[in-house]
Amino acid sequence: MALKNVKIQGSWGENMQVNLKARNFEMKIDQPAPMGEDTGATPLEYFFFALAGCIVTIGKIIAKQKRLDVRGIDVEVIGGLNPEVLMGKCDSERAGFQNIKVIVEVDADMTEDEKKAFVAEIDSRCPISDNIENASDIVFEVK
């Protein structure tokens, strides 16, 4: 099977802003004041947006495929990291999140075990959680 490529573009914006484009969609990344102007979410927040968005999307796909009467899925993602690393003040820890907690609330007439199985299947099919749980090779090409 051929791989589907996903592509975005990012470019330097004003102050701490980053301008992003995916297909016909544009968005902005920024930092909270006083470092930035707080005109957009941070890269870390977008990372969690991607995880939550994937969980809900895959949940909808599974519910439709299995004809499950799911009325809604709410997701909260919380993670802790050491900001001293990304600021260059510490190099004794990794830059990424030390932990990520995903709280999924499924609104459906299911038992707790059925909800757990549903969320486990979501996790097994979500490309974003897969990329968090299993490292993908990243190649930097400098032009």
C-alpha positions in Angstrom: 0.0 0.0 0.0 1.3 3.5 -0.9 1.9 5.9 2.0 -0.2 9.0 2.2 2.0 12.1 2.6 0.9 14.9 4.9 2.6 18.2 4.4 2.5 21.6 6.1 4.6 24.7 5.8 5.8 27.0 8.5 7.5 30.4 8.3 9.0 33.0 10.5 6.4 35.7 11.5 6.5 38.9 13.5 7.9 38.8 17.1 7.4 35.1 18.3 4.7 34.3 15.7 5.0 31.4 13.3 2.7 31.4 10.2 1.5 27.9 9.2 -0.3 26.6 6.1 -1.8 23.2 5.5 -3.6 22.8 2.2 -6.0 25.8 2.1 -5.9 26.4 5.8 -3.8 28.9 7.7 -3.1 29.3 11.4 -0.7 31.1 13.6 1.5 29.9 16.5 2.6 32.4 19.2 3.7 32.6 22.7 1.9 34.1 25.7 3.0 37.6 26.8 5.5 38.9 27.7 7.5 36.7 25.3 5.0 36.8 22.5 1.7 38.6 21.7 -0.6 35.7 22.6 -2.2 35.7 19.1 -2.3 31.9 18.8 -1.7 28.7 20.7 1.8 27.5 21.4 3.4 24.6 19.6 3.0 22.5 22.7 -0.8 23.3 22.8 -1.1 22.5 19.0 0.6 19.2 19.7 -2.1 18.4 22.3 -4.8 19.7 19.9 -3.6 17.2 17.3 -3.8 14.3 19.9 -7.3 15.3 21.1 -8.5 15.9 17.5 -7.2 12.5 16.4 -8.9 10.7 19.4 -12.3 12.3 18.7 -12.0 11.8 14.9 -11.0 8.1 15.2 -13.7 7.7 17.8 -16.3 9.0 15.3 -14.9 6.7 12.6 -15.1 3.6 14.9 -18.6 4.5 16.1 -19.8 4.9 12.5 -18.1 1.7 11.3 -19.5 -0.4 14.2 -22.8 1.5 14.4 -22.3 2.4 18.0 -24.6 5.0 19.5 -22.0 7.4 20.7 -23.4 10.8 21.5 -20.1 12.5 22.2 -16.5 12.3 23.1 -14.7 14.9 25.3 -10.9 14.8 25.6 -8.6 16.6 28.0 -4.8 16.3 27.5 -2.3 17.3 30.3 1.4 17.0 30.1 4.4 18.1 32.1 7.8 19.2 30.8 10.8 21.1 32.0 10.7 24.6 30.2 14.3 25.2 31.2 15.4 22.7 28.6 13.7 24.5 25.7 15.0 27.8 27.0 18.6 26.4 26.8 19.1 26.6 30.6 19.2 22.9 31.3 20.4 19.9 29.2 20.2 17.1 31.8 16.6 16.2 30.8 14.8 15.6 27.6 13.1 18.5 25.9 9.8 16.7 25.5 6.9 15.9 27.8 7.9 13.8 30.8 4.3 12.5 31.0 1.1 12.9 29.1 -2.3 12.1 30.6 -5.3 11.8 28.3 -8.7 11.9 29.9 -11.5 10.6 27.6 -15.1 11.0 28.4 -17.4 8.9 26.2 -21.1 9.8 26.2 -22.7 6.5 25.3 -24.8 3.8 26.8 -21.8 1.5 27.4 -20.4 -0.2 30.4 -17.1 1.0 31.8 -15.4 -2.0 30.2 -17.0 -1.3 26.9 -15.8 2.3 27.1 -12.3 1.2 28.0 -12.3 -1.2 25.0 -13.6 1.6 22.7 -10.9 4.0 23.9 -8.2 1.3 23.5 -9.3 0.8 19.9 -9.2 4.5 19.3 -5.6 4.6 20.7 -4.6 1.6 18.5 -5.8 3.4 15.4 -4.8 7.0 16.1 -1.7 8.1 14.2 -0.9 10.9 16.6 -0.9 8.7 19.7 1.0 6.1 17.8 3.7 8.7 17.0 3.9 9.6 20.6 4.1 6.0 21.8 6.5 4.9 19.0 9.2 7.1 17.8 9.3 7.8 14.0 12.5 8.6 12.3 12.9 12.4 11.8 15.3 13.6 9.1 16.3 17.3 9.1 17.3 18.6 5.7 19.0 22.0 5.8 18.8 24.3 2.7 
